């Protein structure tokens, strides 16, 4: 699916609300910043077909043209402080993947305790949109350049 910027931001807004609530409450992390790279592809198809008959003889002809236009936009989102850690369930696969990665990174804090402190860390996740408008996380070689976006999140330990 090729989502518009507004549709993509709406989906990301819901996912980031879940991420912010889950990581702040359960993991003791603060979402400092989310950088989103969206690559949107607009495909325009124009065509005409016609048939003709002249003196009992006929034929058909047609002409078709397709143009692709890729547009990229980078958004830097700085979340407003949350008032209370609401216990919202993750809204979609993107939110669940980010929360799981944040939990793994946060586990490093106790692993290195005594020798190091965990200041802040950054996660980058590649994703796209399904036909029904939901975010889908890509693993390995899934996705294509036309529909793969990324989000980079910076967390600090509360």
C-alpha positions as CSV (number, residue, x, y, z in Angstrom):
1,X,0.0,0.0,0.0
2,X,1.2,3.5,-0.7
3,X,0.0,5.6,2.2
4,X,-0.2,9.3,2.1
5,X,1.9,11.3,4.5
6,X,-1.2,12.0,6.7
7,X,-2.2,8.4,6.8
8,X,1.3,7.3,7.6
9,X,1.6,9.9,10.4
10,X,-1.7,8.8,11.9
11,X,-0.6,5.2,12.0
12,X,2.7,6.1,13.5
13,X,1.1,8.4,16.1
14,X,-1.0,5.5,17.4
15,X,2.1,3.2,17.5
16,X,4.3,5.7,19.2
17,X,1.6,6.4,21.9
18,X,1.7,2.7,22.7
19,X,5.5,2.6,22.7
20,X,5.8,5.7,24.9
21,X,3.3,4.4,27.5
22,X,4.7,0.8,27.5
23,X,8.3,1.7,27.7
24,X,7.9,4.5,30.3
25,X,5.8,2.5,32.7
26,X,7.1,-1.1,32.4
27,X,10.7,-0.4,31.4
28,X,11.5,2.9,33.0
29,X,12.5,4.5,29.6
30,X,11.8,7.9,28.2
31,X,11.2,8.2,24.4
32,X,13.4,11.2,23.6
33,X,12.9,11.4,19.9
34,X,11.5,9.5,16.9
35,X,13.0,10.2,13.4
36,X,10.8,8.8,10.6
37,X,11.9,8.4,7.0
38,X,9.0,7.9,4.7
39,X,9.4,7.0,1.1
40,X,6.1,7.4,-0.8
41,X,5.6,6.2,-4.4
42,X,2.9,7.8,-6.5
43,X,2.0,5.8,-9.6
44,X,0.0,7.4,-12.4
45,X,-1.5,5.3,-15.1
46,X,-3.1,6.9,-18.2
47,X,-4.4,5.0,-21.2
48,X,-6.7,5.0,-24.1
49,X,-8.0,2.2,-26.2
50,X,-10.1,2.5,-29.4
51,X,-11.5,0.4,-32.2
52,X,-12.3,1.4,-35.7
53,X,-13.9,0.1,-38.9
54,X,-13.4,1.5,-42.3
55,X,-15.0,-0.1,-45.4
56,X,-15.6,-3.4,-43.6
57,X,-12.0,-3.5,-42.3
58,X,-11.3,-2.9,-38.7
59,X,-8.7,-2.7,-36.1
60,X,-7.9,-1.5,-32.7
61,X,-5.2,0.6,-31.1
62,X,-4.3,1.9,-27.8
63,X,-1.7,3.9,-25.9
64,X,-0.8,3.6,-22.3
65,X,1.7,5.5,-20.1
66,X,2.8,4.9,-16.5
67,X,4.8,7.3,-14.4
68,X,6.3,6.7,-11.0
69,X,7.2,9.5,-8.7
70,X,9.0,8.9,-5.4
71,X,8.8,11.4,-2.6
72,X,10.8,11.2,0.6
73,X,10.1,13.0,3.8
74,X,12.0,12.9,7.1
75,X,10.1,13.8,10.3
76,X,11.8,14.5,13.6
77,X,9.2,13.9,16.4
78,X,9.9,15.0,19.9
79,X,7.2,13.5,22.2
80,X,5.4,15.6,24.7
81,X,6.0,14.4,28.3
82,X,3.4,11.8,29.3
83,X,1.3,12.7,32.4
84,X,0.8,9.2,33.6
85,X,2.0,5.9,32.4
86,X,-1.2,4.5,30.9
87,X,-1.3,0.7,30.5
88,X,-2.2,0.7,26.8
89,X,-1.7,-2.5,24.9
90,X,0.6,-2.1,21.9
91,X,-1.5,-0.9,19.0
92,X,0.1,-2.9,16.2
93,X,3.0,-5.0,15.0
94,X,5.3,-1.9,14.7
95,X,4.6,-0.9,18.3
96,X,5.1,-4.5,19.6
97,X,8.5,-4.8,17.7
98,X,9.7,-1.5,19.1
99,X,8.7,-2.3,22.6
100,X,10.4,-5.7,22.4
101,X,13.6,-4.2,21.1
102,X,13.5,-1.5,23.8
103,X,13.1,-4.2,26.4
104,X,16.2,-6.1,25.0
105,X,18.3,-2.9,25.0
106,X,17.1,-2.0,28.5
107,X,18.2,-5.4,29.7
108,X,21.8,-4.3,28.9
109,X,21.4,-1.8,31.8
110,X,21.4,-4.6,34.4
111,X,23.9,-6.7,32.5
112,X,26.6,-4.0,32.6
113,X,25.7,-2.5,36.0
114,X,28.8,-1.8,38.1
115,X,31.0,-1.3,35.1
116,X,28.9,1.0,32.9
117,X,25.7,3.0,32.9
118,X,23.2,3.0,30.1
119,X,22.7,6.6,29.1
120,X,20.7,6.6,25.9
121,X,20.2,4.2,23.1
122,X,18.8,4.2,19.6
123,X,16.7,1.7,17.7
124,X,16.0,1.6,14.0
125,X,13.1,-0.4,12.6
126,X,12.2,-0.9,8.9
127,X,8.5,-1.1,8.2
128,X,5.8,-0.7,5.5
129,X,2.0,-0.6,5.3
130,X,-0.3,-3.5,4.5
131,X,-3.2,-3.2,2.1
132,X,-5.6,-2.7,5.0
133,X,-3.5,0.3,6.3
134,X,-1.6,-1.4,9.2
135,X,2.1,-1.0,9.9
136,X,4.1,-4.1,9.1
137,X,7.7,-4.7,10.4
138,X,10.2,-6.1,7.8
139,X,12.7,-8.7,8.8
140,X,15.6,-9.7,6.6
141,X,15.0,-9.2,2.9
142,X,11.3,-8.5,3.0
143,X,9.8,-5.4,1.4
144,X,10.9,-3.3,-1.5
145,X,12.4,0.1,-2.0
146,X,9.0,1.4,-3.0
147,X,7.3,0.7,0.3
148,X,10.0,0.4,3.0
149,X,10.2,3.2,5.6
150,X,12.3,3.4,8.7
151,X,11.9,4.8,12.2
152,X,14.8,5.6,14.5
153,X,13.9,6.1,18.1
154,X,16.2,7.5,20.8
155,X,15.5,6.4,24.4
156,X,17.0,7.6,27.7
157,X,16.8,5.7,31.0
158,X,14.5,7.4,33.5
